[in-house]
Amino acid sequence: MKKTTRLILIVAVVIIAVDQVIKYFVSMYLPVGGAWSPLPGPSPVFQIVHTINTGVAFGLFKDLGPVFIIVRLTVSAVIIFYARRLREDQKLFALALGLMVGGTLGNAIDGIRLGHVIDFFDVGIGTFRNASNLADWSIVLSVILLGVAILREERRQKKSNHGDTETQSLSS
């Protein structure tokens, strides 16, 4: 097994495990709709909540959970299939894809097991609040890292092509 494939699988398993453990504790110790604020105050910026999400990340597309179970499983399968094509030096791509698979499967497990996703991070000020979970944030981080990895790869290719052009002009 290639190192990049191994990295994807390790990161995915860690994200799934941590996400599921946190969701377990939230569901055991907070009733649905309950909240715990580690930094109490009149309007806490961050709190742990127990909310049910029947849509996708950040509460979008409510009540389409069954459709997104299929989408999540398909995305994960495509990423794992694609992983074989990564070069050994593409570790940032592998990290990003591992975060994507972990987040995607973390929420798919909830959808299959519960029929909804448990969200537990509540962040915001006043009425502008958003509940999400580790799987959601893992997916967001993966997209950011994929963008950085693509930019780095383009820069590497430009340098490589620029070097080839210089070599060709020197040999002419």
C-alpha positions as CSV (number, residue, x, y, z in Angstrom):
1,M,0.0,0.0,0.0
2,K,1.3,3.4,-1.0
3,K,2.2,5.9,1.8
4,T,-0.3,8.4,0.5
5,T,-3.1,5.8,0.6
6,R,-2.1,4.8,4.1
7,L,-2.1,8.5,5.2
8,I,-5.6,8.9,3.8
9,L,-6.9,5.9,5.6
10,I,-5.3,6.8,8.9
11,V,-6.6,10.3,8.9
12,A,-10.0,9.1,7.9
13,V,-10.2,6.6,10.7
14,V,-9.0,9.1,13.3
15,I,-11.6,11.7,12.2
16,I,-14.4,9.1,12.2
17,A,-13.4,7.8,15.6
18,V,-13.0,11.2,17.3
19,D,-16.2,12.5,15.7
20,Q,-18.2,9.4,16.7
21,V,-16.9,9.4,20.3
22,I,-17.8,13.1,20.7
23,K,-21.3,12.5,19.3
24,Y,-21.7,9.5,21.7
25,F,-20.9,11.7,24.7
26,V,-23.0,14.5,23.5
27,S,-26.0,12.2,23.0
28,M,-25.4,10.6,26.4
29,Y,-25.0,13.7,28.5
30,L,-27.1,16.3,26.8
31,P,-30.7,16.0,25.8
32,V,-31.7,17.1,22.3
33,G,-31.8,20.8,22.4
34,G,-29.6,21.0,25.4
35,A,-26.5,23.1,25.6
36,W,-23.3,23.3,27.8
37,S,-21.2,26.4,27.7
38,P,-17.5,26.0,28.7
39,L,-17.3,29.8,28.8
40,P,-20.6,30.9,30.3
41,G,-22.0,34.3,29.9
42,P,-25.1,36.1,28.7
43,S,-24.4,35.2,25.1
44,P,-21.7,32.6,24.8
45,V,-19.7,32.6,21.5
46,F,-19.1,28.9,21.7
47,Q,-21.0,26.1,23.3
48,I,-21.5,22.4,23.1
49,V,-25.1,21.5,22.0
50,H,-27.1,18.5,21.0
51,T,-28.9,19.2,17.8
52,I,-30.3,17.0,15.1
53,N,-29.5,17.8,11.5
54,T,-31.5,16.0,8.8
55,G,-29.6,17.8,6.0
56,V,-25.9,18.2,5.3
57,A,-23.1,20.4,6.7
58,F,-24.2,23.4,8.7
59,G,-27.9,22.5,8.4
60,L,-28.2,22.9,4.7
61,F,-30.8,20.9,2.6
62,K,-32.9,19.7,5.5
63,D,-34.7,16.4,5.2
64,L,-32.6,15.2,2.3
65,G,-30.5,12.9,4.6
66,P,-31.2,9.6,2.7
67,V,-30.1,11.2,-0.6
68,F,-26.9,12.5,1.0
69,I,-26.1,9.1,2.6
70,I,-25.7,7.8,-1.0
71,V,-23.7,10.9,-2.0
72,R,-21.4,10.6,1.0
73,L,-20.7,6.9,0.3
74,T,-20.1,7.6,-3.4
75,V,-17.8,10.5,-2.7
76,S,-15.8,8.4,-0.2
77,A,-15.5,5.5,-2.7
78,V,-14.3,7.8,-5.5
79,I,-11.7,9.4,-3.2
80,I,-10.4,6.0,-2.1
81,F,-10.3,4.9,-5.7
82,Y,-8.5,8.1,-6.7
83,A,-6.0,7.8,-3.9
84,R,-4.1,5.1,-5.9
85,R,-3.1,7.8,-8.4
86,L,-1.4,10.1,-5.9
87,R,2.4,10.3,-6.0
88,E,4.3,9.6,-2.9
89,D,5.3,13.3,-2.6
90,Q,1.6,14.5,-2.5
91,K,1.2,14.2,1.2
92,L,-0.9,17.4,1.5
93,F,-3.4,16.0,-1.0
94,A,-3.5,12.8,1.0
95,L,-4.1,14.7,4.2
96,A,-6.9,16.7,2.6
97,L,-8.5,13.6,1.1
98,G,-8.2,11.8,4.4
99,L,-10.0,14.6,6.1
100,M,-12.7,14.6,3.4
101,V,-13.3,10.8,3.7
102,G,-13.3,10.9,7.5
103,G,-15.8,13.8,7.6
104,T,-18.0,12.3,4.9
105,L,-18.1,8.9,6.5
106,G,-18.5,10.3,10.0
107,N,-21.7,11.9,8.9
108,A,-22.8,9.0,6.8
109,I,-22.5,6.7,9.8
110,D,-24.9,8.9,11.7
111,G,-27.3,9.0,8.7
112,I,-27.3,5.2,8.4
113,R,-27.4,4.5,12.2
114,L,-29.7,7.3,13.3
115,G,-31.5,8.7,10.3
116,H,-29.9,12.1,11.0
117,V,-26.6,13.7,12.0
118,I,-25.7,14.9,15.5
119,D,-24.3,18.4,15.5
120,F,-22.6,19.6,18.7
121,F,-20.4,22.7,18.0
122,D,-22.5,25.9,18.3
123,V,-20.6,29.0,17.3
124,G,-21.9,32.5,16.8
125,I,-23.1,35.7,18.3
126,G,-26.7,36.6,19.1
127,T,-29.1,35.2,16.6
128,F,-26.3,34.4,14.1
129,R,-25.4,30.9,15.3
130,N,-24.5,27.7,13.6
131,A,-24.4,24.2,14.9
132,S,-22.0,21.7,13.2
133,N,-19.8,18.8,14.1
134,L,-16.2,17.6,13.7
135,A,-17.0,15.8,10.5
136,D,-18.3,19.1,9.0
137,W,-15.2,21.0,10.0
138,S,-13.0,18.2,8.7
139,I,-14.7,18.6,5.3
140,V,-14.3,22.4,5.3
141,L,-10.6,22.0,6.3
142,S,-10.1,19.4,3.6
143,V,-11.4,21.8,0.9
144,I,-9.0,24.5,2.1
145,L,-6.1,22.1,2.1
146,L,-7.0,20.8,-1.3
147,G,-6.9,24.4,-2.6
148,V,-3.5,24.9,-1.1
149,A,-2.3,21.6,-2.5
150,I,-3.5,22.5,-6.0
151,L,-1.8,25.8,-5.9
152,R,1.5,24.2,-4.7
153,E,1.2,21.6,-7.4
154,E,0.7,24.2,-10.1
155,R,3.7,26.2,-8.8
156,R,5.8,23.0,-8.8
157,Q,4.7,22.3,-12.4
158,K,5.5,25.8,-13.6
159,K,8.9,25.6,-12.1
160,S,9.4,22.2,-13.7
161,N,8.2,23.5,-17.1
162,H,10.3,26.7,-16.8
163,G,13.3,24.6,-16.1
164,D,12.6,22.4,-19.2
165,T,12.3,25.6,-21.3
166,E,15.6,26.9,-20.1
167,T,17.3,23.5,-20.8
168,Q,15.8,23.4,-24.3
169,S,16.9,27.0,-25.0
170,L,20.4,26.3,-23.7
171,S,20.8,23.2,-25.8
172,S,19.7,25.0,-29.0
